[in-house]
Amino acid sequence: MHCRFVGQLCWFDGVVVVRCVIDSGHVVAEKGRDNMSGFVEFSGVGKTYRESHGQTVIVENFDLHIAKGECVSLLGHSGCGKSTILTMAAGLTAITDGGILVDGHGVDGPGPDRRVVFSLPGLLPWMTVFDNVMLSVRQTHPNATSEEREAIVDGFLHPLGLSDVRDHKATELARGIQQRVGIARAVALNPKMLLLDEPFALLDAEDRMTLQDLLLDLHWRHHLTTLMITRDIDEALLISDRVVLMTKGPKATVGKIVDVQFDRPRVRAKIATHPQYAELRRQISAFLEEQERIDAA
């Protein structure tokens, strides 16, 4: 028999179970299941910071299943734990309660199956655009020839409009172009899950719209399983298949989930004039306003 714990999830003789209890030295599995209902699963996830003066619960009882190839946005007021959820999924923040599964494997630290893009792309400034993306391609294609790897890199640069700047150093690029390179490098790793933490927050309106459209194209072509943090309702409706609305913190959790059933591939102009767009926007705005009233009461 073999049991491995990840948060409150564990593997018991090859079967994922919700909880294991140690009883007189024996492992007792409870609520066993061997079929995942989601490609990515958050089960009772919580984060608590314990300090000398007490403890602060940031997120509690966070449950969410994400299908393979689905794009889900987390949206909520500042301080509701959106980025905490994302960094726990990335393995950058320890999980206090519950557990996260990605393709049946528990998250207990960073891994190549998940890739994060933050507001700042984190490029290596002394390297060219080509070399920054090549770092990822070398990891995913270790046995390819140099010519094959070069073709793969160019295959990621071209759709993002980066072919003309492939030999420029990162420091020579405008911020919007740098973020394109960061996205190309992330996608080139072929991750099972792409994690986006307000990736367009520092861009001007024109660059933001351009990157949103490029992300829509990448998602359509690569069927990326994506979790995105945003504060922008219109961005969430444009890009997402579902929008998860979080209650205000502390002790934040899932408050409402809005299905966004616009057909893909998506075109910005068609989405904005879709008959359901205004109603979906109204639902999200109403939820956020309700959270403000609860907080003020």
Kinemage of the C-alpha trace (Angstrom):
@kinemage 1
@onewidth
@group {chain A} dominant
@subgroup {mainchain}
@vectorlist {calphas} color= white
{ca met a 1} P 0.000 0.000 0.000
{ca his a 2} L 1.154 3.522 -0.749
{ca cys a 3} L -0.314 6.822 0.408
{ca arg a 4} L 0.999 10.274 -0.531
{ca phe a 5} L -0.471 13.456 0.962
{ca val a 6} L -0.927 16.776 -0.850
{ca gly a 7} L -2.852 19.132 1.394
{ca gln a 8} L -5.993 17.200 2.321
{ca leu a 9} L -5.858 15.211 -0.920
{ca cys a 10} L -3.823 12.045 -1.203
{ca trp a 11} L -3.166 9.065 -3.454
{ca phe a 12} L -4.075 5.696 -1.949
{ca asp a 13} L -2.994 2.653 -3.984
{ca gly a 14} L -3.173 4.756 -7.149
{ca val a 15} L -6.621 6.206 -6.419
{ca val a 16} L -7.191 9.850 -5.553
{ca val a 17} L -9.045 10.191 -2.276
{ca val a 18} L -10.301 13.301 -0.551
{ca arg a 19} L -8.936 12.532 2.893
{ca cys a 20} L -6.879 9.919 4.690
{ca val a 21} L -7.137 9.175 8.393
{ca ile a 22} L -4.367 7.503 10.369
{ca asp a 23} L -6.107 5.101 12.775
{ca ser a 24} L -3.913 2.958 15.039
{ca gly a 25} L -1.112 3.075 12.508
{ca his a 26} L -3.379 2.109 9.589
{ca val a 27} L -4.322 4.349 6.665
{ca val a 28} L -8.080 4.584 6.128
{ca ala a 29} L -9.201 6.192 2.852
{ca glu a 30} L -12.413 8.173 2.718
{ca lys a 31} L -14.447 9.383 -0.283
{ca gly a 32} L -12.321 7.579 -2.827
{ca arg a 33} L -12.613 8.257 -6.542
{ca asp a 34} L -10.516 7.309 -9.520
{ca asn a 35} L -12.024 9.579 -12.176
{ca met a 36} L -11.409 13.343 -12.161
{ca ser a 37} L -14.378 15.582 -12.925
{ca gly a 38} L -12.022 18.395 -13.973
{ca phe a 39} L -8.618 18.706 -15.589
{ca val a 40} L -7.746 21.184 -12.844
{ca glu a 41} L -9.410 20.821 -9.443
{ca phe a 42} L -9.411 23.110 -6.437
{ca ser a 43} L -10.945 21.229 -3.503
{ca gly a 44} L -11.609 23.078 -0.251
{ca val a 45} L -8.539 25.230 -0.819
{ca gly a 46} L -7.648 27.700 1.898
{ca lys a 47} L -4.782 29.967 2.861
{ca thr a 48} L -4.144 31.146 6.411
{ca tyr a 49} L -1.228 33.230 7.606
{ca arg a 50} L -0.339 32.538 11.222
{ca glu a 51} L 1.494 35.242 13.152
{ca ser a 52} L 2.390 35.921 16.756
{ca his a 53} L -0.715 38.062 17.298
{ca gly a 54} L -3.102 35.540 15.721
{ca gln a 55} L -4.022 34.355 12.259
{ca thr a 56} L -5.529 35.830 9.101
{ca val a 57} L -7.626 33.673 6.773
{ca ile a 58} L -7.192 35.007 3.237
{ca val a 59} L -9.133 32.329 1.332
{ca glu a 60} L -11.277 29.464 2.603
{ca asn a 61} L -13.283 26.589 1.092
{ca phe a 62} L -12.385 27.520 -2.470
{ca asp a 63} L -13.830 24.900 -4.850
{ca leu a 64} L -13.448 25.051 -8.611
{ca his a 65} L -13.119 22.552 -11.466
{ca ile a 66} L -11.604 23.660 -14.776
{ca ala a 67} L -12.026 21.537 -17.897
{ca lys a 68} L -9.114 20.837 -20.218
{ca gly a 69} L -8.775 23.692 -22.703
{ca glu a 70} L -11.068 25.972 -20.708
{ca cys a 71} L -10.234 29.588 -19.898
{ca val a 72} L -11.468 30.781 -16.497
{ca ser a 73} L -11.091 34.266 -15.034
{ca leu a 74} L -11.022 35.168 -11.351
{ca leu a 75} L -12.548 38.556 -10.706
{ca gly a 76} L -13.165 40.406 -7.464
{ca his a 77} L -12.294 43.411 -5.365
{ca ser a 78} L -8.735 44.112 -4.215
{ca gly a 79} L -7.699 41.907 -1.318
{ca cys a 80} L -10.085 39.047 -2.092
{ca gly a 81} L -7.290 36.524 -2.603
{ca lys a 82} L -7.294 36.227 -6.404
{ca ser a 83} L -3.513 36.244 -6.692
{ca thr a 84} L -3.237 33.971 -3.657
{ca ile a 85} L -5.316 31.342 -5.473
{ca leu a 86} L -3.163 31.688 -8.582
{ca thr a 87} L 0.160 31.466 -6.747
{ca met a 88} L -1.065 28.403 -4.832
{ca ala a 89} L -1.915 26.787 -8.184
{ca ala a 90} L 1.559 27.721 -9.415
{ca gly a 91} L 3.117 26.145 -6.339
{ca leu a 92} L 4.659 29.471 -5.307
{ca thr a 93} L 2.497 29.827 -2.177
{ca ala a 94} L 1.958 26.946 0.257
{ca ile a 95} L -1.605 25.610 0.562
{ca thr a 96} L -2.919 25.668 4.133
{ca asp a 97} L -6.120 23.662 3.600
{ca gly a 98} L -7.510 21.470 0.845
{ca gly a 99} L -5.614 20.601 -2.306
{ca ile a 100} L -5.142 21.340 -6.009
{ca leu a 101} L -4.869 18.763 -8.776
{ca val a 102} L -3.592 19.392 -12.304
{ca asp a 103} L -4.212 16.468 -14.648
{ca gly a 104} L -4.532 14.175 -11.630
{ca his a 105} L -1.295 15.289 -9.982
{ca gly a 106} L -1.233 17.199 -6.712
{ca val a 107} L 0.347 20.632 -6.557
{ca asp a 108} L 2.982 20.764 -3.809
{ca gly a 109} L 5.473 23.155 -5.401
{ca pro a 110} L 6.426 24.768 -8.728
{ca gly a 111} L 6.561 22.521 -11.779
{ca pro a 112} L 7.006 22.662 -15.564
{ca asp a 113} L 3.358 21.652 -16.054
{ca arg a 114} L 2.299 25.167 -14.942
{ca arg a 115} L 3.581 28.453 -16.288
{ca val a 116} L 2.891 31.916 -14.858
{ca val a 117} L 2.819 35.267 -16.670
{ca phe a 118} L 2.776 38.285 -14.361
{ca ser a 119} L 2.241 41.983 -15.146
{ca leu a 120} L 6.004 42.235 -15.665
{ca pro a 121} L 7.310 39.598 -18.104
{ca gly a 122} L 10.545 38.824 -16.228
{ca leu a 123} L 12.683 38.486 -19.348
{ca leu a 124} L 16.440 38.049 -19.168
{ca pro a 125} L 17.466 41.564 -20.278
{ca trp a 126} L 20.876 40.639 -21.716
{ca met a 127} L 19.295 38.084 -24.058
{ca thr a 128} L 17.552 38.648 -27.341
{ca val a 129} L 13.880 37.923 -27.943
{ca phe a 130} L 14.893 34.756 -29.777
{ca asp a 131} L 17.155 33.545 -26.958
{ca asn a 132} L 14.553 34.233 -24.254
{ca val a 133} L 12.050 31.979 -26.024
{ca met a 134} L 14.758 29.434 -26.879
{ca leu a 135} L 15.202 28.819 -23.140
{ca ser a 136} L 11.740 27.248 -23.098
{ca val a 137} L 12.151 25.379 -26.377
{ca arg a 138} L 15.359 23.711 -25.175
{ca gln a 139} L 13.449 22.336 -22.182
{ca thr a 140} L 10.545 20.992 -24.219
{ca his a 141} L 12.589 19.706 -27.213
{ca pro a 142} L 15.910 18.487 -25.759
{ca asn a 143} L 16.522 16.017 -28.580
{ca ala a 144} L 15.743 18.369 -31.476
{ca thr a 145} L 18.492 19.662 -33.742
{ca ser a 146} L 19.478 23.323 -33.549
{ca glu a 147} L 17.700 23.925 -36.868
{ca glu a 148} L 14.525 22.282 -35.590
{ca arg a 149} L 14.592 24.293 -32.375
{ca glu a 150} L 15.118 27.519 -34.313
{ca ala a 151} L 12.085 26.748 -36.463
{ca ile a 152} L 10.015 26.039 -33.344
{ca val a 153} L 11.014 29.359 -31.763
{ca asp a 154} L 10.123 31.236 -34.943
{ca gly a 155} L 6.801 29.403 -34.940
{ca phe a 156} L 5.982 30.996 -31.591
{ca leu a 157} L 7.342 34.438 -32.478
{ca his a 158} L 5.493 34.897 -35.757
{ca pro a 159} L 1.877 34.672 -34.485
{ca leu a 160} L 2.692 37.234 -31.790
{ca gly a 161} L 4.167 39.676 -34.283
{ca leu a 162} L 7.703 39.275 -32.951
{ca ser a 163} L 9.575 38.137 -36.050
{ca asp a 164} L 10.930 41.621 -36.794
{ca val a 165} L 12.379 42.000 -33.282
{ca arg a 166} L 13.711 38.459 -32.795
{ca asp a 167} L 17.323 39.688 -32.578
{ca his a 168} L 16.611 42.659 -30.292
{ca lys a 169} L 17.527 42.550 -26.625
{ca ala a 170} L 14.640 42.702 -24.176
{ca thr a 171} L 15.765 46.097 -22.855
{ca glu a 172} L 15.338 47.596 -26.329
{ca leu a 173} L 11.634 46.738 -26.492
{ca ala a 174} L 8.533 48.660 -25.500
{ca arg a 175} L 6.588 47.232 -22.561
{ca gly a 176} L 3.820 45.762 -24.731
{ca ile a 177} L 6.350 43.949 -26.919
{ca gln a 178} L 8.147 42.629 -23.836
{ca gln a 179} L 4.885 41.136 -22.593
{ca arg a 180} L 4.367 39.427 -25.942
{ca val a 181} L 7.781 37.802 -25.508
{ca gly a 182} L 6.846 36.722 -21.994
{ca ile a 183} L 3.685 35.065 -23.288
{ca ala a 184} L 5.584 33.392 -26.141
{ca arg a 185} L 8.139 32.009 -23.683
{ca ala a 186} L 5.372 30.672 -21.427
{ca val a 187} L 3.437 28.989 -24.237
{ca ala a 188} L 6.650 27.532 -25.699
{ca leu a 189} L 7.032 25.454 -22.525
{ca asn a 190} L 3.836 23.634 -23.561
{ca pro a 191} L 2.406 23.807 -20.021
{ca lys a 192} L -0.666 21.876 -18.971
{ca met a 193} L -1.932 25.048 -17.305
{ca leu a 194} L -1.269 28.700 -18.125
{ca leu a 195} L -1.603 31.096 -15.181
{ca leu a 196} L -2.033 34.796 -15.944
{ca asp a 197} L -1.841 37.312 -13.089
{ca glu a 198} L -3.246 40.559 -14.537
{ca pro a 199} L -0.887 40.227 -17.518
{ca phe a 200} L -2.076 43.416 -19.227
{ca ala a 201} L -2.480 45.651 -16.168
{ca leu a 202} L 0.565 47.831 -16.901
{ca leu a 203} L -0.133 48.335 -20.606
{ca asp a 204} L -1.795 51.310 -22.268
{ca ala a 205} L -5.235 50.831 -23.805
{ca glu a 206} L -3.971 50.135 -27.329
{ca asp a 207} L -1.377 47.564 -26.262
{ca arg a 208} L -3.867 45.976 -23.884
{ca met a 209} L -6.407 45.410 -26.654
{ca thr a 210} L -3.718 44.044 -28.974
{ca leu a 211} L -2.487 41.557 -26.359
{ca gln a 212} L -6.048 40.507 -25.509
{ca asp a 213} L -6.673 39.690 -29.172
{ca leu a 214} L -3.387 37.782 -29.399
{ca leu a 215} L -4.286 35.788 -26.286
{ca leu a 216} L -7.653 34.899 -27.822
{ca asp a 217} L -5.839 33.619 -30.924
{ca leu a 218} L -3.321 31.612 -28.867
{ca his a 219} L -6.089 30.053 -26.797
{ca trp a 220} L -8.006 29.073 -29.914
{ca arg a 221} L -4.982 27.518 -31.650
{ca his a 222} L -3.381 25.805 -28.646
{ca his a 223} L -6.505 25.058 -26.521
{ca leu a 224} L -4.685 26.321 -23.448
{ca thr a 225} L -6.130 25.475 -20.036
{ca thr a 226} L -5.959 28.938 -18.513
{ca leu a 227} L -6.629 30.651 -15.193
{ca met a 228} L -6.483 34.437 -15.460
{ca ile a 229} L -6.664 37.109 -12.774
{ca thr a 230} L -8.300 40.357 -13.859
{ca arg a 231} L -10.152 43.363 -12.449
{ca asp a 232} L -11.621 44.243 -15.845
{ca ile a 233} L -15.166 42.976 -16.487
{ca asp a 234} L -14.943 43.500 -20.247
{ca glu a 235} L -11.614 41.662 -20.426
{ca ala a 236} L -13.057 38.737 -18.494
{ca leu a 237} L -16.094 38.486 -20.786
{ca leu a 238} L -13.981 38.778 -23.932
{ca ile a 239} L -11.461 36.071 -23.039
{ca ser a 240} L -13.128 33.645 -20.621
{ca asp a 241} L -15.419 30.640 -20.846
{ca arg a 242} L -16.411 31.261 -17.225
{ca val a 243} L -15.930 34.147 -14.818
{ca val a 244} L -15.500 33.181 -11.158
{ca leu a 245} L -16.537 36.027 -8.864
{ca met a 246} L -14.950 36.053 -5.413
{ca thr a 247} L -16.434 37.420 -2.230
{ca lys a 248} L -14.602 40.192 -0.420
{ca gly a 249} L -11.827 39.166 1.932
{ca pro a 250} L -10.746 38.175 4.417
{ca lys a 251} L -12.094 34.607 4.292
{ca ala a 252} L -12.860 35.056 0.596
{ca thr a 253} L -14.316 32.238 -1.478
{ca val a 254} L -16.275 31.619 -4.672
{ca gly a 255} L -19.378 33.804 -4.610
{ca lys a 256} L -20.822 33.287 -8.088
{ca ile a 257} L -19.807 31.692 -11.388
{ca val a 258} L -20.929 33.281 -14.655
{ca asp a 259} L -20.967 31.151 -17.817
{ca val a 260} L -19.770 33.009 -20.913
{ca gln a 261} L -21.121 31.035 -23.850
{ca phe a 262} L -19.878 33.120 -26.760
{ca asp a 263} L -18.668 31.016 -29.689
{ca arg a 264} L -14.971 30.657 -30.440
{ca pro a 265} L -12.983 31.902 -32.226
{ca arg a 266} L -14.047 35.247 -30.786
{ca val a 267} L -14.028 38.637 -32.468
{ca arg a 268} L -14.072 41.683 -30.205
{ca ala a 269} L -16.637 43.634 -32.233
{ca lys a 270} L -19.075 40.706 -32.310
{ca ile a 271} L -18.741 40.058 -28.568
{ca ala a 272} L -19.466 43.680 -27.653
{ca thr a 273} L -22.703 43.636 -29.690
{ca his a 274} L -23.823 40.146 -28.635
{ca pro a 275} L -27.385 40.115 -27.199
{ca gln a 276} L -26.181 38.475 -23.952
{ca tyr a 277} L -23.194 40.756 -23.369
{ca ala a 278} L -24.997 43.550 -21.550
{ca glu a 279} L -26.844 41.095 -19.284
{ca leu a 280} L -23.668 39.232 -18.328
{ca arg a 281} L -21.953 42.521 -17.593
{ca arg a 282} L -24.905 43.600 -15.466
{ca gln a 283} L -24.771 40.365 -13.438
{ca ile a 284} L -21.077 40.793 -12.687
{ca ser a 285} L -21.432 44.480 -11.802
{ca ala a 286} L -24.393 43.716 -9.531
{ca phe a 287} L -22.412 41.070 -7.659
{ca leu a 288} L -19.445 43.391 -7.115
{ca glu a 289} L -21.747 46.198 -5.924
{ca glu a 290} L -23.454 43.776 -3.528
{ca gln a 291} L -20.064 42.817 -2.073
{ca glu a 292} L -19.311 46.501 -1.506
{ca arg a 293} L -22.596 46.944 0.370
{ca ile a 294} L -21.928 43.877 2.525
{ca asp a 295} L -18.480 45.173 3.364
{ca ala a 296} L -19.840 48.619 4.281
{ca ala a 297} L -22.637 47.241 6.483
